[in-house]
């Protein structure tokens, strides 16, 4: 009877719960099995290894991130506000799901799902690129400019997140201000091919 309650979703949920308390280094299949009240053998029926479990958690994390960013697309009265909103959603995800974000980008873990990472970056680009085009008043029609802007936004946001993770200090108002100013600066910057 208890076996009916065990599912991939319950295992993933238990893993995330453990990680929130102990980080990725503290996660083991044995701890998951103890938390759920099943033998480790039962957990291995769903996930062949810890790495397989981590790969799935990475994939799901990227889907959640993309969903959060998409939810912001139609908010805001102008393209600049929507662009800031999309990147603020990225920021909020990183701090509300800090351990998942670290796993997604291979920070402090030995597992990285490169296929999910590549799909997610393409997905983020697909979400952000149309808003970038709208936000650029003098866009020349060159896709190189959009790609450069996208990479600059992503680098700036991810870099600010990484600095906050390293320093373990988050000044919400200051970070929000920095994030918005970085977005404005990148949007206003002229991109020239070399």
Contact map, one row per residue, 1 for C-alpha under 8 A:
11111000000000000000000000000000000000000000000000000000000000000000000000000000000000000000000000000000000000000000000000000000000000000000000000000000000000000000000000000000000000000000000000
11111100000000000000000000000000000000000000000000000000000000000000000000000000000000000000000000000000000000000000000000000000000000000000000000000000000000000000000000000000000000000000000000
11111100000000000000000000000000000000000000000000000000000000000000000000000000000000000000000000000000000000000000000000000000000000000000000000000000000000000000000000000000000000000000000000
11111110000000000000000000000000000000000000000000000000000000000000000000000000000000000000000000000000000000000000000000000000000000000000000000000000000000000000000000000000000000000000000000
11111110010000000000000000000000000000000000000000000000000000000000000000000000000000000000000000000000000000000000000000000000000000000000000000000000000000000000000000000000000000000000000000
01111111011000000000000000000000000100000000000000000000000000000000000000000000000000000000000000000000000000000000000000000000000000000000000000000000000000000000000000000000000000000000000000
00011111111000000000000000000000000000000000010000000000000000000000000000000000000000000000000000000000000000000000000000000000000000000000000000000000000000000000000000000000000000000000000000
00000111111100000000000000000000000000000000010000000000000000000000000000000000000000000000000000000000000000000000000000000000000000000000000000000000000000000000000000000000000000000000000000
00000011111110000000000000000000000000000000000000000000000000000000000000000000000000000000000000000000000000000000000000000000000000000000000000000000000000000000000000000000000000000000000000
00001111111111000000000000000000000000000000000000000000000000000000000000000000000000000000000000000000000000000000000000000000000000000000000000000000000000000000000000000000000000000000000000
00000111111111100000000000000001000100000010000000000000000000000000000000000000000000000000000000000000000000000000000000000000000000000000000000000000000000000000000000000000000000000000000000
00000001111111110000000000000000000000000000000000001000100000000000000000000000000000000000000000000000000000000000000000000000000000000000000000000000000000000000000000000000000000000000000000
00000000111111111000000000000000000000000000000000000000000000000000000000000000000000000000000000000000000000000000000000000000000000000000000000000000000000000000000000000000000000000000000000
00000000011111111100000000000001001100000000000000000000000000000000000000000000000000000000000000000000000000000000000000000000000000000000000000000000000000000000000000000000000000000000000000
00000000001111111110000000100001000000000000000000000000000000000000000000000000000000000000000000000000000000000000000000000000000000000000000000000000000000000000000000000000000000000000000000
00000000000111111111000000000000000000000000000000000000000000000000000000000000000000000000000000010000000000000000000000000000000000000000000000000000000000000000000000000000000000000000000000
00000000000011111111100000000000000000000000000000000000000000000000000000000000000000000000000000000000000000000000000000000000000000000000000000000000000000000000000000000000000000000000000000
00000000000001111111111001100011000000000000000000000000000000000000000000000000000000000000000000000000000000000000000000000000000000000000000000000000000000000000000000000000000000000000000000
00000000000000111111111101100000000000000000000000000000000000000000000000000000000000000000000000100000000000000000000000000000000000000000000000000000000000000000000000000000000000000000000000
00000000000000011111111000000000000000000000000000000000000000000000000000000000000000000000000000100000000000000000000000000000000000000000000000000000000000000000000000000000000000000000000000
00000000000000001111111000000000000000000000000000000000000000000000000000000000000000000000000000000000000000000000000000000000000000000000000000000000000000000000000000000000000000000000000000
00000000000000000111111111100000000000000000000000000000000000000000000000000000000000000000000000000000000000000000000000000000000000000000000000000000000000000000000000000000000000000000000000
00000000000000000111111111100000000000000000000000000000000000000000000000000000000000000000000000100000000000000000000000000000000000000000000000000000000000000000000000000000000000000000000000
00000000000000000010011111100000000000000000000000000000000000000000000000000000000000000000000000100010000110000000000000000000000000000000000000000000000000000000000000000000000000000000000000
00000000000000000000011111100000000000000000000000000000000000000000000000000000000000000000000000000000000010000000000000000000000000000000000000000000000000000000000000000000000000000000000000
00000000000000000110011111110000000000000000000000000000000000000000000000000000000000000000000000000000000000000000000000000000000000000000000000000000000000000000000000000000000000000000000000
00000000000000100110011111111011000000000000000000000000000000000000000000000000000000000000000000000000000000000000000000000000000000000000000000000000000000000000000000000000000000000000000000
00000000000000000000000001111111000000000000000001000000000000000000000000000000000000000000000000000000000000000000000000000000000000000000000000000000000000000000000000000000000000000000000000
00000000000000000000000000111111100000010011000001000000000000000000000000000000000000000000000000000000000000000000000000000000000000000000000000000000000000000000000000000000000000000000000000
00000000000000000000000000011111110000110000000000000000000000000000000000000000000000000000000000000000000000000000000000000000000000000000000000000000000000000000000000000000000000000000000000
00000000000000000100000000111111111000000000000000000000000000000000000000000000000000000000000000000000000000000000000000000000000000000000000000000000000000000000000000000000000000000000000000
00000000001001100100000000111111111100010010000000000000000000000000000000000000000000000000000000000000000000000000000000000000000000000000000000000000000000000000000000000000000000000000000000
00000000000000000000000000001111111111110110000000000000000000000000000000000000000000000000000000000000000000000000000000000000000000000000000000000000000000000000000000000000000000000000000000
00000000000000000000000000000111111111100000000000000000000000000000000000000000000000000000000000000000000000000000000000000000000000000000000000000000000000000000000000000000000000000000000000
00000000000001000000000000000011111111000000000000000000000000000000000000000000000000000000000000000000000000000000000000000000000000000000000000000000000000000000000000000000000000000000000000
00000100001001000000000000000001111111000000000000000000000000000000000000000000000000000000000000000000000000000000000000000000000000000000000000000000000000000000000000000000000000000000000000
00000000000000000000000000000000111111100000000000000000000000000000000000000000000000000000000000000000000000000000000000000000000000000000000000000000000000000000000000000000000000000000000000
00000000000000000000000000000000111111110110000000000000000000000000000000000000000000000000000000000000000000000000000000000000000000000000000000000000000000000000000000000000000000000000000000
00000000000000000000000000000100110011111110000000000000000000000000000000000000000000000000000000000000000000000000000000000000000000000000000000000000000000000000000000000000000000000000000000
00000000000000000000000000001101100001111111000000000000000000000000000000000000000000000000000000000000000000000000000000000000000000000000000000000000000000000000000000000000000000000000000000
00000000000000000000000000000000000000111111100000000000000000000000000000000000000000000000000000000000000000000000000000000000000000000000000000000000000000000000000000000000000000000000000000
00000000000000000000000000000000100001111111110000000000000000000000000000000000000000000000000000000000000000000000000000000000000000000000000000000000000000000000000000000000000000000000000000
00000000001000000000000000001001100001111111111000000000000000000000000000000000000000000000000000000000000000000000000000000000000000000000000000000000000000000000000000000000000000000000000000
00000000000000000000000000001000000000011111111110000000000000000000000000000000000000000000000000000000000000000000000000000000000000000000000000000000000000000000000000000000000000000000000000
00000000000000000000000000000000000000001111111100000000000000000000000000000000000000000000000000000000000000000000000000000000000000000000000000000000000000000000000000000000000000000000000000
00000011000000000000000000000000000000000111111100000000000000000000000000000000000000000000000000000000000000000000000000000000000000000000000000000000000000000000000000000000000000000000000000
00000000000000000000000000000000000000000011111111011000000000000000000000000000000000000000000000000000000000000000000000000000000000000000000000000000000000000000000000000000000000000000000000
00000000000000000000000000000000000000000001111111011000000000000000000000000000000000000000000000000000000000000000000000000000000000000000000000000000000000000000000000000000000000000000000000
00000000000000000000000000000000000000000001001111111000000000000000000000000000000000000000000000000000000000000000000000000000000000000000000000000000000000000000000000000000000000000000000000
00000000000000000000000000011000000000000000001111111100000000000000000000000000000000000000000000000000000000000000000000000000000000000000000000000000000000000000000000000000000000000000000000
00000000000000000000000000000000000000000000000011111110000000000000000000000000000000000000000000000000000000100000000000000000000000000000000000000000000000000000000000000000000000000000000000
00000000000000000000000000000000000000000000001111111111000000000000000000000000000000000000000000000000000000000000000000000000000000000000000000000000000000000000000000000000000000000000000000
00000000000100000000000000000000000000000000001111111111100000000000000000000000000000000000000000000000000000000000000000000000000000000000000000000000000000000000000000000000000000000000000000
00000000000000000000000000000000000000000000000001111111110000000000000000000000000000000000000000000010000000100000000000000000000000000000000000000000000000000000000000000000000000000000000000
00000000000000000000000000000000000000000000000000111111111000000000000000000000000000000000000000000000000000111000000000000000000000000000000000000000000000000000000000000000000000000000000000
00000000000000000000000000000000000000000000000000011111111100000000000000000000000000000000000000000000000000000000000000000000000000000000000000000000000000000000000000000000000000000000000000
00000000000100000000000000000000000000000000000000001111111110000000000000000000000000000000000000010000000000000000000000000000000000000000000000000000000000000000000000000000000000000000000000
00000000000000000000000000000000000000000000000000000111111111000000000000000000000000000000000000010011000000011001000000000000000000000000000000000000000000000000000000000000000000000000000000
00000000000000000000000000000000000000000000000000000011111111100000000000000000000000000000000000000001000000001001100000000000000000000000000000000000000000000000000000000000000000000000000000
00000000000000000000000000000000000000000000000000000001111111110000000000000000000000000000000000000000000000000000000000000000000000000000000000000000000000000000000000000000000000000000000000
00000000000000000000000000000000000000000000000000000000111111111000000000000000000000000000000000011001000000000000000000000000000000000000000000000000000000000000000000000000000000000000000000
00000000000000000000000000000000000000000000000000000000011111111100000000000000000000000000000000000001000000000001100100000000000000000000000000000000000000000000000000000000000000000000000000
00000000000000000000000000000000000000000000000000000000001111111110000000000000000000000000000000000000000000000000000100000000000000000000000000000000000000000000000000000000000000000000000000
00000000000000000000000000000000000000000000000000000000000111111111000000000000000000000000000000000000000000000000000000000000000000000000000000000000000000000000000000000000000000000000000000
00000000000000000000000000000000000000000000000000000000000011111111100000000000000000000100100000000000000000000000000000000000000000000000000000000000000000000000000000000000000000000000000000
00000000000000000000000000000000000000000000000000000000000001111111110000000000000000000000000000000000000000000000000100110000000000000000000000000000000000000000000000000000000000000000000000
00000000000000000000000000000000000000000000000000000000000000111111111000000000000000000000000000000000000000000000000000000000000000000000000000000000000000000000000000000000000000000000000000
00000000000000000000000000000000000000000000000000000000000000011111111100000000000000001100100000000000000000000000000000000000000000000000000000000000000000000000000000000000000000000000000000
00000000000000000000000000000000000000000000000000000000000000001111111110000000000011101100000000000000000000000000000000010010000000000000000000000000000000000000000000000000000000000000000000
00000000000000000000000000000000000000000000000000000000000000000111111110000000000001000000000000000000000000000000000000000010000000000000000000000000000000000000000000000000000000000000000000
00000000000000000000000000000000000000000000000000000000000000000011111111100000000000000000000000000000000000000000000000000000000000000000000000000000000000000000000000000000000000000000000000
00000000000000000000000000000000000000000000000000000000000000000001111111100000010011001000000000000000000000000000000000000000000000000000000000000000000000000000000000000000000000000000000000
00000000000000000000000000000000000000000000000000000000000000000000111111100000011011000000000000000000000000000000000000000010000000000000000000000000000000000000000000000000000000000000000000
00000000000000000000000000000000000000000000000000000000000000000000001111110000010000000000000000000000000000000000000000000000000000000000000000000000000000000000000000000000000000000000000000
00000000000000000000000000000000000000000000000000000000000000000000001111111000110010000000000000000000000000000000000000000000000000000000000000000000000000000000000000000000000000000000000000
00000000000000000000000000000000000000000000000000000000000000000000000001111110110010000000000000000000000000000000000000000000000000000000000000000000000000000000000000000000000000000000000000
00000000000000000000000000000000000000000000000000000000000000000000000000111110110000000000000000000000000000000000000000000000000000000000000000000000000000000000000000000000000000000000000000
00000000000000000000000000000000000000000000000000000000000000000000000000011111110000000000000000000000000000000000000000000000000000100000000000000000000000000000000000000000000000000000000000
00000000000000000000000000000000000000000000000000000000000000000000000000011111111000000000000000000000000000000000000000000000001101100000000000000000000000000000000000000000000000000000000000
00000000000000000000000000000000000000000000000000000000000000000000000000000111111100000000000000000000000000000000000000000000001000100000000000000000000000000000000000000000000000010000000000
00000000000000000000000000000000000000000000000000000000000000000000000000111111111110000000000000000000000000000000000000000000000000000000000000000000000000000000000000000000000000000000000000
00000000000000000000000000000000000000000000000000000000000000000000000111111111111111000000000000000000000000000000000000000000001000000000000000000000000000000000000000000000000000000000000000
00000000000000000000000000000000000000000000000000000000000000000000000010000011111111100000000000000000000000000000000000000001001100100000000000000000000000000000000000000000000000100000000000
00000000000000000000000000000000000000000000000000000000000000000000000000000001111111110000000000000000000000000000000000000000000000000000000000000000000000000000000000000000000100100000000000
00000000000000000000000000000000000000000000000000000000000000000000100110110000111111111000000000000000000000000000000000000000000000000000000000000000000000000000000000000000000000000000000000
00000000000000000000000000000000000000000000000000000000000000000000110110000000011111111100000000000000000000000000000000000001000000000000000000000000000000000000000000000000000000000000000000
00000000000000000000000000000000000000000000000000000000000000000000100000000000001111111110000000000000000000000000000000000000000000000000000000000000000010000000000000000000000000000000000000
00000000000000000000000000000000000000000000000000000000000000000000000000000000000111111111000000000000000000000000000000000000000000000000000000000000000000000000000000000001001000000000000000
00000000000000000000000000000000000000000000000000000000000000000001100100000000000011111111100000000000000000000000000000000000000000000000000000000000000000000000000000000000000000000000000000
00000000000000000000000000000000000000000000000000000000000000001001100000000000000001111111110000000000000000000000000000000000000000000000000000000000000000000000000000000000000000000000000000
00000000000000000000000000000000000000000000000000000000000000000000000000000000000000111111111000000000000000000000000000000000000000000000000000000000000010001000000000000000000000000000000000
00000000000000000000000000000000000000000000000000000000000000000000000000000000000000011111111100000000000000000000000000000000000000000000000000000000000000000000000000000000000000000000000000
00000000000000000000000000000000000000000000000000000000000000001001000000000000000000001111111111001000000000000000000000000000000000000000000000000000000000000000000000000000000000000000000000
00000000000000000000000000000000000000000000000000000000000000000000000000000000000000000111111111011000000000000000000000000000000000000000000000000000000000001000000000000000000000000000000000
00000000000000000000000000000000000000000000000000000000000000000000000000000000000000000011111111000000000000000000000000000000000000000000000000000000000000000000000000000000000000000000000000
00000000000000000000000000000000000000000000000000000000000000000000000000000000000000000001111111000000000000000000000000000000000000000000000000000000000000000000000000000000000000000000000000
00000000000000000000000000000000000000000000000000000000000000000000000000000000000000000000111111111000000000000000000000000000000000000000000000000000000000000000000000000000000000000000000000
00000000000000000000000000000000000000000000000000000000000000000000000000000000000000000000111111111100000000000000000000000000000000000000000000000000000000000000000000000000000000000000000000
00000000000000000011001100000000000000000000000000000000000000000000000000000000000000000000000011111110000000000000000000000000000000000000000000000000000000000000000000000000000000000000000000
00000000000000010000000000000000000000000000000000000000110010000000000000000000000000000000010011111111000000000000000000000000000000000000000000000000000000000000000000000000000000000000000000
00000000000000000000000000000000000000000000000000000000000010000000000000000000000000000000110011111111100000000000000000000000000000000000000000000000000000000000000000000000000000000000000000
00000000000000000000000000000000000000000000000000000000000000000000000000000000000000000000000001111111111110000000000000000000000000000000000000000000000000000000000000000000000000000000000000
00000000000000000000000100000000000000000000000000000100010000000000000000000000000000000000000000111111111110110000000000000000000000000000000000000000000000000000000000000000000000000000000000
00000000000000000000000000000000000000000000000000000000011011000000000000000000000000000000000000011111111000011000100000000000000000000000000000000000000000000000000000000000000000000000000000
00000000000000000000000000000000000000000000000000000000000000000000000000000000000000000000000000001111111000010000100000000000000000000000000000000000000000000000000000000000000000000000000000
00000000000000000000000000000000000000000000000000000000000000000000000000000000000000000000000000000111111111110000000000000000000000000000000000000000000000000000000000000000000000000000000000
00000000000000000000000000000000000000000000000000000000000000000000000000000000000000000000000000000111111110000000000000000000000000000000000000000000000000000000000000000000000000000000000000
00000000000000000000000100000000000000000000000000000000000000000000000000000000000000000000000000000110011111000000000000000000000000000000000000000000000000000000000000000000000000000000000000
00000000000000000000000110000000000000000000000000000000000000000000000000000000000000000000000000000110011111110000000000000000000000000000000000000000000000000000000000000000000000000000000000
00000000000000000000000000000000000000000000000000000000000000000000000000000000000000000000000000000000010111110000000000000000000000000000000000000000000000000000000000000000000000000000000000
00000000000000000000000000000000000000000000000000100110000000000000000000000000000000000000000000000010010011111000000000000000000000000000000000000000000000000000000000000000000000000000000000
00000000000000000000000000000000000000000000000000000010010000000000000000000000000000000000000000000011110011111100100000000000000000000000000000000000000000000000000000000000000000000000000000
00000000000000000000000000000000000000000000000000000010011000000000000000000000000000000000000000000001000000111111100000000000000000000000000000000000000000000000000000000000000000000000000000
00000000000000000000000000000000000000000000000000000000000000000000000000000000000000000000000000000000000000011111110000000000000000000000000000000000000000000000000000000000000000000000000000
00000000000000000000000000000000000000000000000000000000000000000000000000000000000000000000000000000000000000001111111000000000000000000000000000000000000000000000000000000000000000000000000000
00000000000000000000000000000000000000000000000000000000011001000000000000000000000000000000000000000000000000001111111100000000000000000000000000000000000000000000000000000000000000000000000000
00000000000000000000000000000000000000000000000000000000001001000000000000000000000000000000000000000001100000011111111110000000000000000000000000000000000000000000000000000000000000000000000000
00000000000000000000000000000000000000000000000000000000000000000000000000000000000000000000000000000000000000000111111111000000000000000000000000000000000000000000000000000000000000000000000000
00000000000000000000000000000000000000000000000000000000000000000000000000000000000000000000000000000000000000000011111111100000000000000000000000000000000000000000000000000000000000000000000000
00000000000000000000000000000000000000000000000000000000000001100100000000000000000000000000000000000000000000000001111111110000000000000000000000000000000000000000000000000000000000000000000000
00000000000000000000000000000000000000000000000000000000000000000000000000000000000000000000000000000000000000000000111111111000000000000000000000000000000000000000000000000000000000000000000000
00000000000000000000000000000000000000000000000000000000000000000000000000000000000000000000000000000000000000000000011111111100000000000000000000000000000000000000000000000000000000000000000000
00000000000000000000000000000000000000000000000000000000000000000100000000000000000000000000000000000000000000000000001111111110000000000000000000000000000000000000000000000000000000000000000000
00000000000000000000000000000000000000000000000000000000000000000100100000000000000000000000000000000000000000000000000111111111000000000000000000000000000000000000000000000000000000000000000000
00000000000000000000000000000000000000000000000000000000000000000000000000000000000000000000000000000000000000000000000011111111100000000000000000000100000000000000000000000000000000000000000000
00000000000000000000000000000000000000000000000000000000000000000000000000000000000000000000000000000000000000000000000001111111110000000000000000000000000000000000000000000000000000000000000000
00000000000000000000000000000000000000000000000000000000000000000000110010000000000000000000000000000000000000000000000000111111111000000000000000000000000000000000000000000000000000000000000000
00000000000000000000000000000000000000000000000000000000000000000000000000000000001001000000000000000000000000000000000000011111111100000000000000000100000000000000000000000000000000000000000000
00000000000000000000000000000000000000000000000000000000000000000000000000000000000000000000000000000000000000000000000000001111111110000000000001100100000000000000000000000000000000000000000000
00000000000000000000000000000000000000000000000000000000000000000000000000000000000000000000000000000000000000000000000000000111111111000000000000000000000000000000000000000000000000000000000000
00000000000000000000000000000000000000000000000000000000000000000000000000000011011000000000000000000000000000000000000000000011111111100000000000000000000000000000000000000000000000000000000000
00000000000000000000000000000000000000000000000000000000000000000000000000000010001000000000000000000000000000000000000000000001111111110000000001001100000000000000000000000000000000000010000000
00000000000000000000000000000000000000000000000000000000000000000000000000000000000000000000000000000000000000000000000000000000111111110010000001000000000000000000000000000000000000000000000000
00000000000000000000000000000000000000000000000000000000000000000000000000000010000000000000000000000000000000000000000000000000011111111000000000000000000000000000000000000000000000000000000000
00000000000000000000000000000000000000000000000000000000000000000000000000000111001000000000000000000000000000000000000000000000001111111000000000000000000000000000000000000000000000000010000000
00000000000000000000000000000000000000000000000000000000000000000000000000000000000000000000000000000000000000000000000000000000000111111110000000000000000000000000000000000000000000000011000000
00000000000000000000000000000000000000000000000000000000000000000000000000000000000000000000000000000000000000000000000000000000000001111110000000000000000000000000000000000000000000000000000000
00000000000000000000000000000000000000000000000000000000000000000000000000000000000000000000000000000000000000000000000000000000000000011111000000000000000000000000000000000000000000000000000000
00000000000000000000000000000000000000000000000000000000000000000000000000000000000000000000000000000000000000000000000000000000000010011111110000000000000000000000000000000000000000000000000000
00000000000000000000000000000000000000000000000000000000000000000000000000000000000000000000000000000000000000000000000000000000000000000111110000000000000000000000000000000000000000000000000000
00000000000000000000000000000000000000000000000000000000000000000000000000000000000000000000000000000000000000000000000000000000000000000011111000000000000000000000000000000000000000000000000000
00000000000000000000000000000000000000000000000000000000000000000000000000000000000000000000000000000000000000000000000000000000000000000011111111000000000000000000000000000000000000000000000000
00000000000000000000000000000000000000000000000000000000000000000000000000000000000000000000000000000000000000000000000000000000000000000000111111100000000000000000000000000000000000000000000000
00000000000000000000000000000000000000000000000000000000000000000000000000000000000000000000000000000000000000000000000000000000000000000000011111110000000000000000000000000000000000000000000000
00000000000000000000000000000000000000000000000000000000000000000000000000000000000000000000000000000000000000000000000000000000000000000000011111111000000000000000000000000000000000000000001100
00000000000000000000000000000000000000000000000000000000000000000000000000000000000000000000000000000000000000000000000000000000100110000000011111111100000000000000000000000000000000000000000000
00000000000000000000000000000000000000000000000000000000000000000000000000000000000000000000000000000000000000000000000000000000100000000000001111111110000000000000000000000000000000000000000000
00000000000000000000000000000000000000000000000000000000000000000000000000000000000000000000000000000000000000000000000000000000000000000000000111111111000000000000000000000000000000000000001000
00000000000000000000000000000000000000000000000000000000000000000000000000000000000000000000000000000000000000000000000000000000000100000000000011111111100000000000000000000000000000000110000000
00000000000000000000000000000000000000000000000000000000000000000000000000000000000000000000000000000000000000000000000000001001100100000000000001111111110000000000000000000000000000000000000000
00000000000000000000000000000000000000000000000000000000000000000000000000000000000000000000000000000000000000000000000000000000000000000000000000111111111000000000000000000000000000000000000000
00000000000000000000000000000000000000000000000000000000000000000000000000000000000000000000000000000000000000000000000000000000000000000000000000011111111100000000000000000000000000000100000000
00000000000000000000000000000000000000000000000000000000000000000000000000000000000000000000000000000000000000000000000000000000000000000000000000001111111110000000000000000000000001100100000000
00000000000000000000000000000000000000000000000000000000000000000000000000000000000000000000000000000000000000000000000000000000000000000000000000000111111111000000000000000000000000000000000000
00000000000000000000000000000000000000000000000000000000000000000000000000000000000000000000000000000000000000000000000000000000000000000000000000000011111111100000000000000000000000000000000000
00000000000000000000000000000000000000000000000000000000000000000000000000000000000000000000000000000000000000000000000000000000000000000000000000000001111111110000000000000000001001000000000000
00000000000000000000000000000000000000000000000000000000000000000000000000000000000000100010000000000000000000000000000000000000000000000000000000000000111111111000000000000000001000000000000000
00000000000000000000000000000000000000000000000000000000000000000000000000000000000000000000000000000000000000000000000000000000000000000000000000000000011111111100000000000000000000000000000000
00000000000000000000000000000000000000000000000000000000000000000000000000000000000000000000000000000000000000000000000000000000000000000000000000000000001111111110000000000000000000000000000000
00000000000000000000000000000000000000000000000000000000000000000000000000000000000000000000000000000000000000000000000000000000000000000000000000000000000111111111000000000010001000000000000000
00000000000000000000000000000000000000000000000000000000000000000000000000000000000000000010010000000000000000000000000000000000000000000000000000000000000011111111100000000000000000000000000000
00000000000000000000000000000000000000000000000000000000000000000000000000000000000000000000000000000000000000000000000000000000000000000000000000000000000001111111110000000000000000000000000000
00000000000000000000000000000000000000000000000000000000000000000000000000000000000000000000000000000000000000000000000000000000000000000000000000000000000000111111111000000000000000000000000000
00000000000000000000000000000000000000000000000000000000000000000000000000000000000000000000000000000000000000000000000000000000000000000000000000000000000000011111111111000000000000000000000000
00000000000000000000000000000000000000000000000000000000000000000000000000000000000000000000000000000000000000000000000000000000000000000000000000000000000000001111111110000000000000000000000000
00000000000000000000000000000000000000000000000000000000000000000000000000000000000000000000000000000000000000000000000000000000000000000000000000000000000000000111111100000000000000000000000000
00000000000000000000000000000000000000000000000000000000000000000000000000000000000000000000000000000000000000000000000000000000000000000000000000000000000000000011111110000000000000000000000000
00000000000000000000000000000000000000000000000000000000000000000000000000000000000000000000000000000000000000000000000000000000000000000000000000000000000000000001111111000000000000000000000000
00000000000000000000000000000000000000000000000000000000000000000000000000000000000000000000000000000000000000000000000000000000000000000000000000000000000000000001101111100000000000000000000000
00000000000000000000000000000000000000000000000000000000000000000000000000000000000000000000000000000000000000000000000000000000000000000000000000000000000000000001000111110010000000000000000000
00000000000000000000000000000000000000000000000000000000000000000000000000000000000000000000000000000000000000000000000000000000000000000000000000000000000000000000000011111110000000000000000000
00000000000000000000000000000000000000000000000000000000000000000000000000000000000000000000000000000000000000000000000000000000000000000000000000000000000000000000000001111111000000000000000000
00000000000000000000000000000000000000000000000000000000000000000000000000000000000000000000000000000000000000000000000000000000000000000000000000000000000000000000000000111111100000000000000000
00000000000000000000000000000000000000000000000000000000000000000000000000000000000000000000000000000000000000000000000000000000000000000000000000000000000000000000000000111111110000000000000000
00000000000000000000000000000000000000000000000000000000000000000000000000000000000000000000000000000000000000000000000000000000000000000000000000000000000000010000000001111111111000000000000000
00000000000000000000000000000000000000000000000000000000000000000000000000000000000000010000000000000000000000000000000000000000000000000000000000000000000000000000000000011111111100000000000000
00000000000000000000000000000000000000000000000000000000000000000000000000000000000000000000000000000000000000000000000000000000000000000000000000000000000000000000000000001111111110000000000000
00000000000000000000000000000000000000000000000000000000000000000000000000000000000000000000000000000000000000000000000000000000000000000000000000000000000000000000000000000111111111000000000000
00000000000000000000000000000000000000000000000000000000000000000000000000000000000000010000000000000000000000000000000000000000000000000000000000000000000110010000000000000011111111100000000000
00000000000000000000000000000000000000000000000000000000000000000000000000000000000100000000000000000000000000000000000000000000000000000000000000000000000000000000000000000001111111110000000000
00000000000000000000000000000000000000000000000000000000000000000000000000000000000000000000000000000000000000000000000000000000000000000000000000000000000000000000000000000000111111111000000000
00000000000000000000000000000000000000000000000000000000000000000000000000000000000000000000000000000000000000000000000000000000000000000000000000000000100100000000000000000000011111111100000000
00000000000000000000000000000000000000000000000000000000000000000000000000000000001100000000000000000000000000000000000000000000000000000000000000000000100000000000000000000000001111111110000000
00000000000000000000000000000000000000000000000000000000000000000000000000000001000000000000000000000000000000000000000000000000000000000000000000000000000000000000000000000000000111111111000000
00000000000000000000000000000000000000000000000000000000000000000000000000000000000000000000000000000000000000000000000000000000000000000000000000000000000000000000000000000000000011111111100000
00000000000000000000000000000000000000000000000000000000000000000000000000000000000000000000000000000000000000000000000000000000000000000000000000001001100000000000000000000000000001111111100000
00000000000000000000000000000000000000000000000000000000000000000000000000000000000000000000000000000000000000000000000000000000000100110000000000001000000000000000000000000000000000111111100000
00000000000000000000000000000000000000000000000000000000000000000000000000000000000000000000000000000000000000000000000000000000000000010000000000000000000000000000000000000000000000011111110000
00000000000000000000000000000000000000000000000000000000000000000000000000000000000000000000000000000000000000000000000000000000000000000000000000000000000000000000000000000000000000001111111000
00000000000000000000000000000000000000000000000000000000000000000000000000000000000000000000000000000000000000000000000000000000000000000000000000000000000000000000000000000000000000000001111100
00000000000000000000000000000000000000000000000000000000000000000000000000000000000000000000000000000000000000000000000000000000000000000000000010010000000000000000000000000000000000000000111110
00000000000000000000000000000000000000000000000000000000000000000000000000000000000000000000000000000000000000000000000000000000000000000000000010000000000000000000000000000000000000000000011111
00000000000000000000000000000000000000000000000000000000000000000000000000000000000000000000000000000000000000000000000000000000000000000000000000000000000000000000000000000000000000000000001111
00000000000000000000000000000000000000000000000000000000000000000000000000000000000000000000000000000000000000000000000000000000000000000000000000000000000000000000000000000000000000000000000111
